[in-house]
Amino acid sequence: MSDSARIEFDGQTFEAEVLTGTEDERALDIRKLRASTGLITYDPGYVNTGSVRSAVTFIDGEQGILRYRGYPIEQLAEHSDFIETSYLLIHGELPTTEQLETFRQQIIHHTLLREDMRPLFDAFPRDAHPMAIMSAATSALSTFYQDHYDPRDPDDIQVSIYRLMAKLPTVAAFAYKKSIGQPYVYPQNSMRFTENFLHMMFAVPAEPYQVDPEVAEALTLLLILHADHEQNCSTSTVRLVGSSQVNIYAAIAAGISALWGPLHGGANQDVVETLLEIRDSDSDTASFVARAKDKNDPFRLPGFGHRVYKNYDPRAKIIKEAADRVISKLVGDDPLFAIARELEDVALSDDYFVERKLYPNVDFYSGLIYRAMGLPLDMFPVLFVLGRLPGWIAQWREMIDDPETRIGRPRQIYDGAGERDYVAIGDRG
Ligand code: ACO
């Protein structure tokens, strides 16, 4: 196989080296293209652009394969827990017992928020979307740790990682408590990560609260499945913002904003809203599928389609099985789950979806599990944040340590007006 490619332009030849990844993915190295030829590349949405070399996560979208640090997602979902998976993503290897215990203890040790942060939650309106609170509070965290957030200092990086992993669940639970007008419940460091989060979410000071182990197990599974997904919109945002060498809190806050959008992590909320709309309307699933296909209708089927997967999303497969178990245990027969399965059947047997290789993605069934757990719709993307956090951290750290990192700064093809002279306001027609 050839290890270079030639681009002929205007009598010049540019020889691009072909780079090959561990799994034989191939890319043209065009780093010197503009300097040699004056040309840039045009690739809206970065559909063909490799922005980094990364050793964190591998996806084969054609075959529906997802691996964190080489380990298949199915094995991690079955055998690992969220803290161990986070360690794996951030440090590159599965931990020893001692390493895992230290990691757990360090995270437990940092779960409290400074009391000075409480008024921040009070300042938001009751109906504030919790993703806005998550992003604002993550940015605000930086103001409490200004002496320890230098992105080039390994000790600062380490403590910032523990603080983010430990405090974001507390922030999420406080945002929820604020929205329902209940007192904030402080972290319990005797509890495990997921149990502690559920306790902060659902306990009230007036009475004891027992975390349902099956709910905790289902949440752990969802967190693992969301933990990383290579260079998606929010991760690329974290890397781009971080490439300016701003502190990690600011970079993660930007990633949270990117994840909020309905084309990305906000799709889990959108899916359940659509299922409710179908349930409460006179139309059937087929007419919603017809709307999704209609180019004159902006409606798209949320939770369907993916930039990379052209096959069943392996996470969706695992989540669908879990939804079956968890929903029947927690709520019995859920009409929304039945509508979702019917929608999937209708879509997957429709030529439009088959030809475009549109399958359910991670967001299609996850919202139904969150709903069965008793979470309100706008908290669904917040759960995605907690899951994706270790992935963002791992990718941010890889970016910081990579000698090839430069500040992210795409080019453009200018398409506006040519040079013209300023016209005084009174002389404008
Ligand atoms: N419903 C109907 N048609 C769709 C859908 C959908 N959900 N998704 C894609 N299509 C169609 C597009 O209209 C396009 O059709 P065309 O070729 O006739 O123009 C074709 O399939 C290709 O889709 P693109 O939009 O070009 O794919 P892209 O890679 O740019 O977008 C995305 C991917 C954003 C995920 C898209 O599939 C979508 O909007 N899905 C719904 C939102 C969603 O579920 N987002 C979560 C994704 S997973 C995650 O981010 C965690």
Boltz pocket constraint, residues with backbone or C-beta under 6 A from the ligand:
constraints:
  - pocket:
      binder: B
      contacts: [[A, 45], [A, 232], [A, 262], [A, 263], [A, 264], [A, 265], [A, 267], [A, 292], [A, 293], [A, 299], [A, 300], [A, 301], [A, 302], [A, 303], [A, 304], [A, 305], [A, 306], [A, 307], [A, 308], [A, 356], [A, 358], [A, 361], [A, 362], [A, 363]]
      max_distance: 6.0
